[in-house]
Amino acid sequence: LLSPPLVLAISGRALVLAPGTGVAADALGCGGADAAGAMVEPHPSRPGILGLRNLSGVEWQAMLPDSSAHRVPPGQAVRILPGMRIAFG
């Protein structure tokens, strides 16, 4: 069986998340059009788990489906989970 793709909804647009998918900082509302904002990366030791690395210069706030909140400083990554929300700054 195929799993449904992970999708990031931003400003009325949907972006399918797969390893290597980049998101410009302006799409996230945290930088200019030429700046990188985020990159989808596979977990280094756990196949099948994807993370979103913060390539912007601002800290994000990730709200997970269990209602816990996590800071995502620049350079760090957060695991992509269905139903999570991220405030990109």
Protein Blocks (a to p, Z undefined) as FASTA:
>chain_A
ZZddddddeehiacdddehiacdfklnopacfkbcfbdcdddfklghiacdddfbfbdcd
dddfkopacdddehiacdddehiacdeZZ
